[in-house]
Amino acid sequence: MQLDLKNIPRVETITKEDFIKHYFKPQKPVVIERFIEDWPAYSKWSLDYMKEVAGDKTVPLYDDRPVDYKDGFNEAHATMKMSDYVDLLKREPTKYRIFLWNILKEVPQLQKDFTYPDFGLRLMKGLPMLFFGGTDSYTFMHYDIDLANIFHFHFEGKKQCILFDQKQNKYLYKVPHSLITREDIDFHNPDLEKWPALKHAKGWICDLNHGEVLYMPEGYWHYMRYITPGFSMSLRAIARNPKNLGKALYNVFLMRNYDNLMRRVRGQKWIDWKNEKAISNTNQFI
């Protein structure tokens, strides 16, 4: 038995009015296939190009190790020169990923390669973030701390995306006081005997190819797996739903600080308690 996943709808291109009506207002995901072919980035951006323009930059790397109480919030597991990292991606599978790499700060010339599209939402112009990964590397299932509307533009290769909305929280083994599910769940090939509540979760799936953009509505959970080496850029717009905006403020100002405090006070016992609680909280809904 597999997860209950529907294919994310795909359109070649879309008007602002149709996007707002059919996807933003009902908060449904969509893949737009040919929206950025007029961007210089569409033809220029590749791993080789990133190596050329940012090869001397030292980049933070993350892998799929479980959270450790000694790690700070989003603390990198390693660093490497971008040129060495691109060589590694092309040479062999690696778990090392780059995420939340702010290209405005790191390589300002890349700004000239794209424009901020008008989807009818005000995009946060200070926060275009890049994400890189090698074959079979993946992110844990998570949602973003600010529950933003996310436009995820993919470059080079192919990646698989699995999404769930916030209504599925009770089936996902969500870890309390955090933004992730249990890290030992393989959403690419989940063991539904071990994690039976997942059978009840209803989600979405797609493969993203070069130049395609995925719209992820507010607070959507996402799991990303790189089928081949590649990278993506996210642009975001602030949550409009007052409930989501409230959750975002709670996450940023209270939840994150409380979790960091408890890691310092209780250490690994806090992490273990949260992981146990993820199971007991979820199993009551089976």
C-alpha positions as CSV (number, residue, x, y, z in Angstrom):
1,M,0.0,0.0,0.0
2,Q,1.2,3.5,-0.9
3,L,0.6,7.0,0.3
4,D,-2.7,8.6,-0.9
5,L,-1.1,11.2,-3.3
6,K,-2.8,13.0,-6.2
7,N,-0.7,14.5,-9.1
8,I,-0.3,18.2,-8.7
9,P,-2.2,19.9,-11.6
10,R,0.1,21.3,-14.3
11,V,-0.5,24.3,-16.6
12,E,1.8,25.6,-19.4
13,T,1.4,29.2,-18.3
14,I,-1.2,31.2,-16.3
15,T,-2.5,34.7,-15.9
16,K,-2.5,36.5,-12.5
17,E,-6.3,36.4,-12.4
18,D,-6.5,32.6,-13.1
19,F,-3.8,31.9,-10.6
20,I,-5.6,33.9,-7.8
21,K,-9.0,32.3,-8.7
22,H,-8.0,28.7,-9.2
23,Y,-5.0,28.2,-6.9
24,F,-4.3,31.0,-4.4
25,K,-7.9,31.5,-3.2
26,P,-8.6,27.7,-2.8
27,Q,-5.0,27.2,-1.6
28,K,-4.2,24.4,-4.0
29,P,-0.8,23.6,-5.5
30,V,0.0,23.9,-9.2
31,V,3.1,23.4,-11.4
32,I,3.5,26.1,-14.1
33,E,5.7,24.6,-16.8
34,R,6.7,27.5,-19.1
35,F,6.5,30.7,-17.0
36,I,10.1,31.7,-16.9
37,E,11.4,31.1,-20.4
38,D,12.1,34.8,-20.8
39,W,14.4,34.9,-17.8
40,P,18.1,34.8,-18.6
41,A,18.3,32.3,-15.8
42,Y,16.2,29.8,-17.8
43,S,19.1,29.3,-20.3
44,K,22.0,30.3,-18.1
45,W,21.5,28.7,-14.7
46,S,23.1,25.3,-14.4
47,L,25.5,23.7,-11.9
48,D,28.4,24.7,-14.1
49,Y,27.3,28.3,-14.2
50,M,26.9,28.4,-10.4
51,K,30.5,27.1,-10.1
52,E,31.7,29.8,-12.5
53,V,30.0,32.7,-10.6
54,A,30.2,31.5,-7.0
55,G,33.0,28.9,-7.0
56,D,35.1,30.7,-4.4
57,K,32.2,31.1,-2.0
58,T,32.2,28.9,1.1
59,V,28.7,27.3,1.4
60,P,26.9,25.7,4.4
61,L,26.0,22.1,3.9
62,Y,23.3,19.9,5.6
63,D,22.7,16.2,5.5
64,D,19.9,13.9,6.7
65,R,21.2,13.2,10.2
66,P,18.6,13.3,12.9
67,V,18.3,16.5,15.0
68,D,20.8,16.6,17.9
69,Y,20.1,18.7,21.0
70,K,23.6,20.3,20.6
71,D,22.7,21.6,17.1
72,G,21.5,25.1,17.0
73,F,18.3,26.0,14.9
74,N,19.3,25.3,11.3
75,E,23.0,24.9,12.1
76,A,25.1,23.7,9.2
77,H,26.7,20.2,9.4
78,A,29.7,21.1,7.2
79,T,31.1,23.8,4.8
80,M,32.8,23.6,1.4
81,K,33.8,25.8,-1.4
82,M,31.0,26.0,-4.0
83,S,33.4,24.8,-6.8
84,D,34.2,21.7,-4.8
85,Y,30.6,21.1,-3.9
86,V,29.4,21.3,-7.6
87,D,32.2,18.8,-8.5
88,L,31.0,16.5,-5.7
89,L,27.4,16.7,-7.0
90,K,28.4,15.8,-10.5
91,R,30.8,13.0,-9.4
92,E,28.7,10.9,-7.0
93,P,25.5,10.8,-4.9
94,T,25.9,12.8,-1.7
95,K,23.6,13.6,1.2
96,Y,25.0,17.1,1.5
97,R,22.5,19.8,0.5
98,I,22.5,23.6,0.6
99,F,19.4,25.3,1.7
100,L,18.3,28.9,2.5
101,W,21.3,30.3,0.6
102,N,20.5,34.0,0.0
103,I,21.8,34.8,-3.5
104,L,21.2,38.6,-3.0
105,K,23.9,38.6,-0.3
106,E,26.2,36.0,-1.7
107,V,26.3,36.6,-5.5
108,P,24.5,39.9,-6.3
109,Q,25.0,39.5,-10.1
110,L,22.6,36.6,-10.1
111,Q,19.8,39.1,-9.5
112,K,20.1,40.2,-13.1
113,D,19.1,36.8,-14.3
114,F,15.5,36.8,-13.0
115,T,12.6,39.1,-12.3
116,Y,9.9,39.0,-9.6
117,P,6.9,37.6,-11.4
118,D,3.4,39.1,-10.8
119,F,1.2,36.4,-9.4
120,G,-1.0,38.9,-7.6
121,L,0.9,38.4,-4.4
122,R,3.6,40.7,-3.0
123,L,6.8,38.7,-3.1
124,M,9.4,39.3,-0.4
125,K,12.3,40.8,-2.4
126,G,15.0,40.4,0.2
127,L,14.6,36.6,0.4
128,P,15.3,34.7,-2.8
129,M,16.8,31.5,-1.5
130,L,18.7,28.8,-3.3
131,F,18.6,25.0,-2.5
132,F,21.0,22.5,-3.9
133,G,21.1,18.7,-3.7
134,G,22.7,15.6,-5.2
135,T,21.2,12.4,-6.5
136,D,18.8,10.9,-3.9
137,S,19.5,13.6,-1.3
138,Y,16.3,14.8,0.4
139,T,14.8,17.1,2.9
140,F,12.8,15.8,5.9
141,M,9.0,16.4,5.6
142,H,8.6,19.9,7.0
143,Y,6.8,23.2,6.6
144,D,8.3,26.7,6.7
145,I,8.4,28.6,9.9
146,D,6.5,31.6,8.4
147,L,3.9,29.5,6.6
148,A,4.5,31.6,3.5
149,N,3.1,31.1,0.0
150,I,6.1,29.7,-1.8
151,F,7.0,29.7,-5.5
152,H,9.7,27.1,-6.1
153,F,11.6,27.4,-9.4
154,H,13.7,24.4,-10.4
155,F,16.9,24.4,-12.4
156,E,18.9,21.5,-13.9
157,G,17.8,17.9,-13.5
158,K,14.7,16.7,-11.8
159,K,13.3,16.6,-8.2
160,Q,10.3,14.9,-6.7
161,C,8.0,16.9,-4.4
162,I,5.4,15.5,-2.0
163,L,3.1,18.0,-0.3
164,F,0.4,17.9,2.5
165,D,-1.8,20.7,3.8
166,Q,-2.0,21.6,7.5
167,K,-5.3,19.6,7.8
168,Q,-3.2,16.4,7.5
169,N,-1.1,17.2,10.6
170,K,-2.8,14.7,12.8
171,Y,-1.8,11.8,10.5
172,L,1.8,12.9,9.8
173,Y,3.6,12.1,13.1
174,K,4.4,15.8,13.6
175,V,7.0,16.4,16.2
176,P,5.7,18.9,18.8
177,H,7.5,22.3,19.2
178,S,9.0,21.9,15.7
179,L,8.3,22.1,12.0
180,I,9.0,18.5,11.0
181,T,7.6,15.0,11.1
182,R,9.5,12.1,12.6
183,E,12.8,12.0,10.8
184,D,12.9,8.2,10.5
185,I,9.9,8.2,8.1
186,D,11.0,7.6,4.5
187,F,8.3,9.5,2.6
188,H,9.7,8.2,-0.7
189,N,8.9,4.6,0.4
190,P,7.2,4.7,3.8
191,D,6.7,1.6,6.0
192,L,2.9,1.9,6.5
193,E,3.0,-1.0,9.0
194,K,5.3,1.0,11.3
195,W,3.5,4.4,10.6
196,P,-0.2,3.3,10.0
197,A,-1.7,6.8,10.4
198,L,0.0,7.8,7.1
199,K,-2.6,5.7,5.3
200,H,-5.2,8.3,6.2
201,A,-3.2,11.3,5.0
202,K,-4.1,12.8,1.6
203,G,-1.4,14.6,-0.3
204,W,0.0,15.7,-3.6
205,I,3.0,14.7,-5.7
206,C,5.0,16.0,-8.8
207,D,8.3,15.8,-10.5
208,L,9.8,19.2,-11.2
209,N,12.0,19.7,-14.3
210,H,14.3,22.5,-15.4
211,G,12.4,25.9,-15.7
212,E,9.2,24.7,-14.0
213,V,7.7,26.5,-11.0
214,L,5.8,24.8,-8.2
215,Y,3.3,26.9,-6.1
216,M,3.1,25.6,-2.5
217,P,0.2,27.2,-0.6
218,E,0.5,28.6,2.9
219,G,1.9,26.3,5.5
220,Y,2.1,23.3,3.2
221,W,4.3,20.4,4.3
222,H,6.9,19.5,1.7
223,Y,9.3,16.7,1.2
224,M,11.9,17.2,-1.7
225,R,14.0,14.5,-3.1
226,Y,16.6,15.1,-5.8
227,I,16.2,12.5,-8.6
228,T,19.3,14.0,-10.2
229,P,21.7,16.7,-9.0
230,G,20.2,20.2,-9.3
231,F,19.0,23.3,-7.5
232,S,16.0,25.4,-7.0
233,M,15.1,29.0,-6.0
234,S,12.2,29.9,-3.7
235,L,10.4,33.2,-3.8
236,R,7.8,33.8,-1.0
237,A,4.9,35.9,-0.2
238,I,3.7,36.4,3.4
239,A,0.8,34.3,4.7
240,R,-2.6,36.1,4.1
241,N,-4.8,33.8,6.2
242,P,-5.0,35.4,9.7
243,K,-4.8,32.0,11.3
244,N,-1.6,31.2,9.4
245,L,-0.1,34.6,10.1
246,G,-0.8,34.0,13.8
247,K,0.9,30.6,13.7
248,A,3.9,32.2,11.8
249,L,4.4,34.8,14.5
250,Y,4.0,32.2,17.2
251,N,6.7,30.0,15.5
252,V,9.2,32.8,15.0
253,F,8.9,34.5,18.4
254,L,7.8,31.8,20.8
255,M,8.1,28.2,19.6
256,R,11.6,28.5,18.2
257,N,13.0,30.2,21.4
258,Y,11.2,27.8,23.7
259,D,12.5,24.8,21.8
260,N,16.1,26.2,21.9
261,L,15.7,26.8,25.7
262,M,14.5,23.2,26.3
263,R,17.4,21.8,24.3
264,R,19.8,23.6,26.5
265,V,18.0,22.7,29.7
266,R,17.0,19.0,29.0
267,G,19.4,18.1,26.3
268,Q,18.7,14.8,24.4
269,K,15.9,13.9,26.7
270,W,13.9,16.8,25.2
271,I,14.5,15.5,21.6
272,D,13.6,11.9,22.7
273,W,10.4,13.1,24.5
274,K,9.3,15.1,21.4
275,N,9.8,12.0,19.1
276,E,7.8,9.8,21.5
277,K,5.1,12.4,21.6
278,A,4.9,12.5,17.8
279,I,3.8,8.8,17.9
280,S,1.3,9.0,20.8
281,N,-0.3,12.2,19.5
282,T,-0.7,10.7,16.0
283,N,-1.8,7.2,17.1
284,Q,-5.0,8.5,18.8
285,F,-6.3,9.4,15.3
286,I,-5.9,5.9,13.8
